[in-house]
């Protein structure tokens, strides 16, 4: 056996048991067609390797996180076209999980095992039907196409995994986040952030959501004008304090490990964990408290 670092793609068909109970032969035929017409060409194009299939599950490996995520997007786009020819109850919606980790390779049949494979399978279970979920390791190494974005899925306690794992969903850049997680915003809206610091001095900046939408990595708020798009000149605000971004069309804020912290409506944010922002919220950066308004 040998060990190597690999980007692992694990997929599973949502609702497979129900589909087999309703039409076993037809579901099997559609699944085989998807493997041949969608999965193999997408994996080959990305220079990956289809390790194996088991029932409705598929496992592939790639040499880099970038190509693995690219292949996953390609697969889901091809599957969308594949499903156009099927009735709604027959459509095949795969959940795809991507993780970067060490694998053990069986020299005899080139199958792969290990913690990396197990984590990819658990992350896959967190994806939406027809969607893609990735680990933080993958997100940190991958720059997406401009028409896609990462949405933070938070720290998750995965089945039979002792440590929590932060996952991210890969979504079309203009797709709204799921109902109940964030508030859908209108791109033409401009938001105004204004309020005083602890000494009574007023601070203000404005953000047009259509401009923010064109910044896949968001806009940084901080004290340093040469490092930030949005400047709050106060000594308790870090040079790079927080990041304002869009998850689909929903506004969110992320603390960047600032010295004096970031809070929304009095709740202090955990660094690196974005939370939703809405008009009327109070955003505190150090000793500066800003209220968010539509203008």
PEDA-V493343 format. One record per backbone hydrogen bond with DSSP energy under -0.5 kcal/mol. CO is the residue of the C=O (numbers start at 1). NH is the residue of the N-H. Records with the same first field share a line. If there is no record, write none. Layout:
CO->NH + NH
//
This chain:
2->105
4->103
6->8 + 101
7->62
8->10 + 99
9->60
10->97
11->58
12->14 + 95
13->16
15->19
16->20
17->21
18->22
19->23
23->27
24->28
25->29
26->30
27->31
28->32
29->33
30->34
31->35
32->36
33->37
34->38 + 39
35->40
38->42
39->43
40->44
41->45
42->46
43->48
44->47
49->51 + 61
52->59
54->57
57->54
58->11
59->51 + 52
60->9
61->49
62->7
64->68
65->69
66->70
67->71
68->72
69->73
70->74
71->75
72->76
73->77
74->78
75->79
76->80
77->81
78->82
79->83
80->84
81->84
82->85
83->86
87->90 + 91
88->91
91->93
92->94
93->14
94->130
95->12
96->133
97->10
98->135
99->8 + 101
101->6
102->116
103->4
104->106 + 113
105->2 + 107
106->110
111->106
113->104
114->118
115->119
116->120
117->121
118->122
119->123
120->124
121->125
122->126
123->126 + 127
124->127
128->131
131->96
132->170
133->98
134->168
135->139
136->140
137->141
138->141 + 142
139->142
142->144
145->148
147->173
149->171
151->169
154->167
156->158 + 165
158->161
165->156
166->136
167->153 + 154
168->134
169->151 + 171
170->132
171->149
172->175
178->181 + 182
185->187
186->189
187->210
189->209
190->295
191->207
192->194 + 293
193->205
194->291
195->203
196->289
197->200
201->197
203->195
205->193
207->191 + 209
208->211 + 212
209->213
210->214
211->214
212->215
214->216
215->218
219->244
220->229 + 230
221->241 + 242
222->232
223->225
224->227 + 228
230->222
232->234
234->237
238->223 + 241
239->224
241->256 + 258
242->221
243->254
244->219
245->252
246->248
247->177 + 249 + 250
249->185
250->247
251->277
252->245
253->275
254->243
255->272
261->286
262->269
263->284
264->267
266->268
267->264
270->273
272->274
275->253
278->281
281->283 + 292
282->265 + 284
283->285 + 290
284->263 + 286
285->288
287->198 + 289
288->285 + 290
290->283
291->194
292->280
293->192
//
